[in-house]
Amino acid sequence: MSQIRIGFVGLSKEGWATTMLAPPLTQPPLSSKYKITAICTRSEQSAAVSATEYAKKTGSAVKGYHGTDGTRAIAADEDVDVVVVSVKAPDHFAAAMPALDAGKHLYVEWPAGKSLAETEALSEAARRKGVRTLVGCQGRQSPTLKKLKEMIENDQLGRIMSTTVTGRMYRELFAWAPYVSEGKGGYATDASNGATLLDIAVGHFLDCFTFVLGPFASLSAVCENQYPTAEFVDASGQPTGRTIPSTNANQVAVVGILKRGTVASLHWRGGLESRGGRAGTPFIWQIDGEKGSVRLESDSLSGSFIHVLEPTMYFNGEEVKVESEDGLTNPGRAWAEFAKGEQGSYTTIEDAVQTRRLLDAITRSAQEGKRVDLTSA
């Protein structure tokens, strides 16, 4: 079978694409299935540097494109089968639509647009063109979550009565208030850019959550912004005194009923200093069934990002060891599944729409102060 040819939009010298998305494609076992053939970045210089670097890694020529025209050019490139969009959320839609219009398969980072409307438009375009899509929610590839889902489906826990989640975003990420990185420009402080704590951190988790336990039937939510102003920090993490407005909620609490009848409670907390250890409770997920209980937890500062960091799992108080012999990261496993074609199991743009609708329901409930019914969604 011929290699799947990849064109990257956003593969520069640093960032998620450079550290997590591209490396699995250039190494066995995925290097036999995929081939990076083109790269598009903001500037001509960075595009040339990246193209040269990946030509060395892959052993074959890599084309370099740049700017808005480059986004359209990479979509039209006959040597590209899949366009990968790994740029900031506000730029997802503009970078992804040319690929879909050209009939190319699409990988787009979560949240796949800055709003529900953009995600739905991408989904409709993909459906209309009949192309496959992969969204960067890699949690479904987690060996731990797959094991948990298997245990639930095999009735090891019995009827699932309740589930409780607490997640914590430490402030030294400098993504959201009270302190944000000067180098990132503070774009995530503006809720309209679609990169809030709710969009990114909670959105990633909800894809994992619904993969394991299924969809919500109804919910009520509170979203509180306790830091209406954010202060920039420099490259060393020191406050600069320069501030920017923040419309990003740092406390998100959700109570609801799942379609399976489970009572769910989730609380995501941001703005707290990293204190580490169990007292900080970066991540705890409890699932209680009539036959048994499961607890997933992590003391890592980024432990709530379970789409990339494996939590520890306990069943009725005993640790469950989950081993994986494929040698891949969760992003690598997603690529492996996508290479299987229609038989693969991965997050699609249709899945992203469902999670986006769930986030929209959380926002509406918090704004309107009422319970939101999701049974018709």
C-alpha positions as CSV (number, residue, x, y, z in Angstrom):
1,M,0.0,0.0,0.0
2,S,1.3,3.5,-0.9
3,Q,2.2,5.9,1.8
4,I,-0.4,8.5,2.9
5,R,1.1,11.9,1.9
6,I,0.8,14.6,4.6
7,G,0.8,18.4,4.2
8,F,1.2,20.4,7.5
9,V,-0.2,23.8,8.1
10,G,1.6,25.1,11.2
11,L,4.7,22.9,11.5
12,S,7.3,25.4,12.5
13,K,10.3,25.2,14.9
14,E,8.2,24.8,18.1
15,G,4.7,23.9,19.2
16,W,2.4,20.9,19.5
17,A,2.8,19.8,15.8
18,T,6.6,19.8,16.2
19,T,6.7,18.0,19.5
20,M,3.8,15.6,19.3
21,L,2.1,15.3,15.9
22,A,5.0,15.1,13.4
23,P,7.5,12.9,15.2
24,P,5.4,9.7,15.1
25,L,5.1,10.1,11.3
26,T,8.8,10.1,10.8
27,Q,9.6,7.1,12.9
28,P,8.7,3.4,12.7
29,P,6.2,1.9,12.6
30,L,4.3,4.9,11.1
31,S,7.0,6.1,8.8
32,S,6.1,3.2,6.5
33,K,2.5,4.4,6.3
34,Y,2.9,8.2,6.2
35,K,5.1,10.6,4.4
36,I,5.4,14.4,5.0
37,T,5.5,16.0,1.6
38,A,4.6,19.7,2.3
39,I,4.7,22.3,5.0
40,C,3.1,25.7,5.3
41,T,4.0,28.3,7.9
42,R,3.5,32.0,8.4
43,S,6.8,33.2,6.9
44,E,8.8,32.2,3.9
45,Q,11.9,31.8,6.0
46,S,10.3,29.5,8.6
47,A,8.7,27.4,5.8
48,A,12.1,27.0,4.1
49,V,13.7,26.0,7.4
50,S,11.0,23.5,8.3
51,A,10.9,22.0,4.8
52,T,14.7,21.5,4.9
53,E,14.6,19.9,8.3
54,Y,11.8,17.4,7.5
55,A,13.4,16.6,4.1
56,K,16.4,15.4,6.1
57,K,14.2,13.4,8.5
58,T,12.2,11.7,5.8
59,G,14.9,11.3,3.2
60,S,12.8,12.9,0.4
61,A,11.9,16.4,-0.8
62,V,9.4,18.5,1.2
63,K,7.7,21.5,-0.3
64,G,7.6,24.8,1.7
65,Y,4.6,27.1,1.5
66,H,3.8,30.2,3.5
67,G,1.0,32.6,4.4
68,T,-2.6,32.6,3.3
69,D,-1.8,31.8,-0.3
70,G,0.3,28.9,1.0
71,T,-2.7,27.5,2.8
72,R,-4.6,27.3,-0.4
73,A,-1.6,26.0,-2.3
74,I,-1.0,23.1,0.1
75,A,-4.7,22.2,-0.2
76,A,-4.4,22.1,-4.0
77,D,-1.0,20.2,-4.0
78,E,-1.4,16.9,-5.9
79,D,1.3,15.4,-3.7
80,V,-0.8,15.9,-0.5
81,D,-3.5,13.4,0.5
82,V,-4.2,14.7,4.0
83,V,-3.9,18.4,5.2
84,V,-3.0,18.7,8.9
85,V,-4.1,22.0,10.5
86,S,-2.2,22.7,13.7
87,V,-2.5,26.4,14.3
88,K,-4.3,28.6,16.9
89,A,-8.0,27.9,17.3
90,P,-9.1,31.3,15.7
91,D,-7.3,30.2,12.6
92,H,-8.6,26.6,12.3
93,F,-11.5,27.4,10.0
94,A,-9.7,29.5,7.5
95,A,-6.9,26.9,7.2
96,A,-9.1,23.9,7.1
97,M,-11.8,24.9,4.6
98,P,-9.5,25.2,1.5
99,A,-8.4,21.5,2.2
100,L,-12.0,20.4,2.4
101,D,-13.0,22.4,-0.7
102,A,-10.2,20.7,-2.5
103,G,-11.5,17.3,-1.5
104,K,-8.6,16.4,0.8
105,H,-8.8,14.4,4.0
106,L,-8.3,16.6,7.0
107,Y,-6.6,16.5,10.4
108,V,-7.6,19.5,12.5
109,E,-6.6,20.2,16.1
110,W,-9.2,20.5,18.8
111,P,-11.3,22.5,19.1
112,A,-11.8,22.4,15.3
113,G,-12.7,26.0,15.0
114,K,-13.4,28.8,17.4
115,S,-17.1,28.2,17.8
116,L,-19.8,25.6,17.4
117,A,-20.9,27.2,14.1
118,E,-17.4,26.8,12.6
119,T,-17.1,23.2,13.7
120,E,-20.5,22.4,12.2
121,A,-19.6,24.1,9.0
122,L,-16.4,22.0,8.8
123,S,-18.4,18.9,9.5
124,E,-20.9,19.7,6.7
125,A,-18.1,20.5,4.2
126,A,-16.4,17.1,5.0
127,R,-19.7,15.3,4.6
128,R,-20.5,17.0,1.3
129,K,-17.0,16.2,-0.1
130,G,-17.0,12.6,1.3
131,V,-13.6,12.9,2.9
132,R,-12.4,11.5,6.2
133,T,-11.5,13.6,9.2
134,L,-9.4,13.2,12.3
135,V,-9.6,15.7,15.2
136,G,-6.8,16.1,17.7
137,C,-8.6,14.6,20.7
138,Q,-6.2,11.7,21.4
139,G,-7.7,10.6,24.7
140,R,-9.7,7.8,23.0
141,Q,-6.4,6.1,22.2
142,S,-5.3,6.0,25.9
143,P,-4.7,2.3,26.9
144,T,-6.1,3.2,30.4
145,L,-9.3,4.6,29.0
146,K,-9.8,1.8,26.6
147,K,-9.4,-0.6,29.5
148,L,-11.9,1.3,31.6
149,K,-14.4,1.3,28.8
150,E,-13.9,-2.4,28.3
151,M,-14.5,-3.0,32.1
152,I,-17.7,-1.0,32.0
153,E,-19.0,-2.7,28.8
154,N,-18.2,-6.1,30.4
155,D,-20.3,-5.2,33.4
156,Q,-17.4,-5.4,35.9
157,L,-18.8,-2.3,37.6
158,G,-22.4,-3.2,37.2
159,R,-24.9,-0.4,36.6
160,I,-23.1,2.9,36.7
161,M,-24.7,5.0,39.4
162,S,-22.6,8.1,39.7
163,T,-19.3,9.7,38.5
164,T,-17.4,12.7,39.9
165,V,-14.5,14.5,38.3
166,T,-12.2,17.2,39.7
167,G,-9.5,18.7,37.4
168,R,-7.0,21.5,38.0
169,M,-5.2,23.8,35.6
170,Y,-2.1,25.3,37.3
171,R,-1.4,28.9,36.6
172,E,2.2,28.4,35.4
173,L,0.9,27.2,32.1
174,F,0.5,30.9,31.4
175,A,-2.4,30.1,29.0
176,W,-5.2,31.8,31.0
177,A,-5.6,34.4,33.7
178,P,-4.3,35.5,36.1
179,Y,-1.0,35.3,34.2
180,V,-0.5,34.7,30.4
181,S,2.6,34.3,28.3
182,E,3.7,37.5,26.5
183,G,5.0,35.3,23.7
184,K,1.5,33.9,23.0
185,G,0.0,37.3,22.8
186,G,-2.9,36.6,25.3
187,Y,-5.3,35.5,22.6
188,A,-6.8,32.8,24.8
189,T,-8.0,35.4,27.3
190,D,-10.7,36.5,24.8
191,A,-13.5,33.9,25.0
192,S,-14.6,34.7,21.4
193,N,-11.3,33.1,20.2
194,G,-12.5,29.7,21.3
195,A,-9.5,28.8,23.3
196,T,-10.8,29.1,26.9
197,L,-10.2,26.7,29.7
198,L,-13.7,25.4,29.0
199,D,-13.0,25.0,25.3
200,I,-9.5,23.4,25.6
201,A,-9.1,21.7,28.9
202,V,-12.7,20.7,29.6
203,G,-13.4,20.0,25.9
204,H,-10.5,17.5,25.6
205,F,-11.7,15.8,28.7
206,L,-15.3,15.6,27.7
207,D,-14.3,13.7,24.5
208,C,-12.7,11.2,26.8
209,F,-15.6,11.2,29.3
210,T,-18.3,10.6,26.7
211,F,-16.2,8.0,25.0
212,V,-16.2,6.0,28.2
213,L,-19.6,6.8,29.7
214,G,-21.7,8.0,26.8
215,P,-23.6,11.3,26.3
216,F,-25.4,13.7,28.7
217,A,-29.2,13.8,28.8
218,S,-29.3,17.1,30.6
219,L,-27.0,19.4,32.7
220,S,-26.7,22.5,34.8
221,A,-23.5,24.5,34.9
222,V,-21.7,27.4,36.6
223,C,-18.9,29.2,34.8
224,E,-17.2,31.9,36.9
225,N,-14.5,34.3,35.8
226,Q,-12.6,35.2,39.0
227,Y,-9.8,37.0,37.1
228,P,-11.3,39.6,34.7
229,T,-7.8,41.0,34.1
230,A,-4.7,39.0,33.2
231,E,-1.1,40.1,33.5
232,F,1.5,39.2,31.0
233,V,4.7,37.4,32.0
234,D,7.9,37.4,30.1
235,A,9.9,34.3,28.9
236,S,11.2,33.7,32.4
237,G,7.7,33.7,33.9
238,Q,8.1,37.1,35.6
239,P,5.2,39.6,35.6
240,T,5.7,42.5,33.3
241,G,3.0,44.9,34.7
242,R,1.2,44.9,31.4
243,T,-2.4,43.7,31.6
244,I,-5.1,42.5,29.3
245,P,-8.9,42.0,29.8
246,S,-9.9,38.3,30.3
247,T,-13.4,37.0,29.6
248,N,-12.3,33.4,30.3
249,A,-14.0,31.5,33.1
250,N,-11.5,29.9,35.4
251,Q,-14.1,27.8,37.4
252,V,-16.3,25.4,35.5
253,A,-18.8,23.3,37.4
254,V,-21.3,20.9,35.8
255,V,-23.9,18.6,37.3
256,G,-26.0,16.4,35.0
257,I,-27.6,13.2,34.1
258,L,-26.1,10.9,31.4
259,K,-28.4,9.1,29.0
260,R,-27.5,5.8,30.7
261,G,-29.0,7.3,34.0
262,T,-25.7,8.1,35.7
263,V,-25.5,11.2,37.9
264,A,-22.4,13.2,36.9
265,S,-20.6,16.0,38.7
266,L,-17.5,17.8,37.2
267,H,-15.5,20.7,38.6
268,W,-12.6,22.2,36.7
269,R,-10.5,24.8,38.5
270,G,-8.0,27.2,37.1
271,G,-5.8,30.1,38.3
272,L,-4.2,28.1,41.1
273,E,-0.5,28.0,41.8
274,S,1.3,24.7,41.2
275,R,1.8,23.2,44.7
276,G,2.2,19.6,43.5
277,G,1.6,16.5,45.5
278,R,-1.8,15.0,46.4
279,A,-3.0,18.1,48.2
280,G,-3.2,19.8,44.8
281,T,-5.4,17.1,43.3
282,P,-4.6,17.9,39.7
283,F,-6.9,15.1,38.6
284,I,-9.4,12.6,40.2
285,W,-12.1,10.8,38.4
286,Q,-14.4,8.5,40.4
287,I,-16.9,6.1,38.8
288,D,-19.2,4.2,41.1
289,G,-21.2,1.2,40.0
290,E,-23.4,-1.3,41.8
291,K,-20.7,-4.0,41.6
292,G,-17.6,-1.9,42.0
293,S,-15.8,1.4,41.8
294,V,-13.0,2.8,39.6
295,R,-10.8,5.8,40.4
296,L,-8.5,7.4,38.0
297,E,-6.0,9.9,39.4
298,S,-2.8,11.8,38.6
299,D,-0.5,13.9,40.7
300,S,1.3,15.3,37.7
301,L,1.0,19.1,37.3
302,S,-0.6,18.5,33.9
303,G,-2.4,15.4,35.1
304,S,-5.8,16.6,34.0
305,F,-4.7,16.4,30.4
306,I,-5.4,12.7,30.3
307,H,-5.5,12.8,26.5
308,V,-1.6,12.8,26.6
309,L,-0.7,11.8,30.2
310,E,-1.9,8.4,31.4
311,P,-3.6,8.4,34.8
312,T,-3.3,5.7,37.4
313,M,-6.4,3.5,37.6
314,Y,-7.7,1.7,40.7
315,F,-10.5,-0.9,40.7
316,N,-12.1,-1.4,44.2
317,G,-8.9,0.1,45.7
318,E,-6.5,-2.1,43.8
319,E,-4.2,-0.6,41.1
320,V,-4.9,-1.9,37.6
321,K,-1.7,-2.2,35.6
322,V,-2.3,-1.3,32.0
323,E,0.5,-2.2,29.6
324,S,0.9,-1.2,26.0
325,E,3.6,-2.7,23.7
326,D,3.1,-0.6,20.6
327,G,5.7,2.0,21.7
328,L,3.4,4.9,20.5
329,T,2.1,8.0,22.1
330,N,-1.6,8.7,22.0
331,P,-1.2,11.0,19.0
332,G,0.8,8.3,17.3
333,R,-2.0,5.8,18.1
334,A,-4.5,8.1,16.5
335,W,-2.4,8.3,13.3
336,A,-2.2,4.4,13.3
337,E,-6.0,4.2,13.6
338,F,-6.5,6.8,10.8
339,A,-4.2,4.7,8.5
340,K,-6.7,1.8,8.8
341,G,-9.3,3.8,6.8
342,E,-12.9,3.3,7.6
343,Q,-12.1,0.5,10.0
344,G,-10.1,2.8,12.3
345,S,-11.3,4.1,15.6
346,Y,-10.5,7.8,16.1
347,T,-12.2,11.2,16.9
348,T,-13.9,12.6,13.8
349,I,-15.3,16.1,13.0
350,E,-18.7,14.6,13.7
351,D,-17.5,13.7,17.2
352,A,-16.1,17.2,17.6
353,V,-19.5,18.7,16.8
354,Q,-21.1,16.6,19.6
355,T,-18.5,17.8,22.1
356,R,-18.9,21.4,20.9
357,R,-22.7,21.1,21.4
358,L,-22.0,19.9,24.9
359,L,-19.7,22.9,25.6
360,D,-22.4,25.2,24.1
361,A,-25.0,23.7,26.5
362,I,-22.6,24.3,29.5
363,T,-22.2,27.9,28.4
364,R,-25.9,28.5,27.9
365,S,-26.8,26.9,31.2
366,A,-24.3,29.1,33.0
367,Q,-25.4,32.3,31.3
368,E,-29.1,31.6,31.6
369,G,-29.1,29.9,35.0
370,K,-31.2,27.0,33.9
371,R,-31.0,23.3,33.1
372,V,-30.4,22.4,29.5
373,D,-31.9,19.3,27.9
374,L,-29.6,17.5,25.5
375,T,-31.8,14.5,24.5
376,S,-32.7,16.1,21.2
377,A,-29.1,17.1,20.3
